[in-house]
Amino acid sequence: MKFYFPKLPKFRRQSVPKKINKLEAKLKKHNIKIAKLIENNKNSIIQQKHIIDEANNQIKYLEVELQQIKDLKGK
């Protein structure tokens, strides 16, 4: 009894330099994405710091006004 197996497709081996080039291209692509994310993060941190500074200035202003009101009530 003979068994017949279907012929499997032949897989072409990619040369090592070709594989390396593909991997380098992927790394470059991911590095660009990471750089963009870092830049966006820096901008977001700067905006948040600005908002916090404005809030702190407002708090100081309100504390001064509160102290003035207390001083006026005390007189």
TAZI-V994495 format. One record per backbone hydrogen bond with DSSP energy under -1.0 kcal/mol. NH is the residue of the N-H (numbers start at 1). CO is the residue of the C=O. If there is no record, write none. Layout:
nh:NH co:CO
nh:NH co:CO
//
This chain:
nh:19 co:15
nh:20 co:16
nh:21 co:17
nh:22 co:18
nh:23 co:19
nh:24 co:20
nh:25 co:21
nh:26 co:22
nh:27 co:23
nh:28 co:24
nh:29 co:25
nh:30 co:26
nh:31 co:27
nh:32 co:28
nh:33 co:29
nh:34 co:30
nh:35 co:31
nh:36 co:32
nh:37 co:33
nh:38 co:34
nh:39 co:35
nh:40 co:36
nh:41 co:37
nh:42 co:38
nh:43 co:39
nh:44 co:40
nh:45 co:41
nh:46 co:42
nh:47 co:43
nh:48 co:44
nh:49 co:45
nh:50 co:46
nh:51 co:47
nh:52 co:48
nh:53 co:49
nh:54 co:50
nh:55 co:51
nh:56 co:52
nh:57 co:53
nh:58 co:54
nh:59 co:55
nh:60 co:56
nh:61 co:57
nh:62 co:58
nh:63 co:59
nh:64 co:60
nh:65 co:61
nh:66 co:62
nh:67 co:63
nh:68 co:64
nh:69 co:65
nh:70 co:66
nh:71 co:67
nh:72 co:68
nh:73 co:69
nh:74 co:70
//
